[in-house]
Amino acid sequence: MKNISFRLFVLTMGILFFCILNLPAQGKINVKAGAGFPELLNIGGLYAFHQSQIGGSIGYGGHSVFSLTGDYFYHFGRLSDLSARKVWYSRWSFSYIKEKNEYELFKT
């Protein structure tokens, strides 16, 4: 079961990574996917309002490792030539990582 869920997760991440969608009716909602630390292989979303964005993601890093991340973006500076969002931003993030093996349980 774990092997099937991992393959499904990797397939979903691959599809999202290579697809570029333009959904003008959904201008305030952003879907994101990525890989890194502490987010691991992750998928999530952001909701935009005024010059701020708030959202979160869930990540997968193997059989017994997962992460949850909450994000807040505040955009400032000059306006972009291509959108109403300002070009510079500050990001505040909170991450939770849980790793479990047969001997230990790590929560960070």
Sequence and secondary structure as in RCSB ss.txt:
>XXXX:A:sequence
MKNISFRLFVLTMGILFFCILNLPAQGKINVKAGAGFPELLNIGGLYAFHQSQIGGSIGYGGHSVFSLTGDYFYH
FGRLSDLSARKVWYSRWSFSYIKEKNEYELFKT
>XXXX:A:secstr
 HHHHHHHHHHHHHHHHH     GGGTTEEEEEEEETTTEEEEEEEEEETTEEEEEEEEE STTEEEEEEEEEEE
EEEE SSSSSEEEEEEEEEEEEEEE SS EEE 
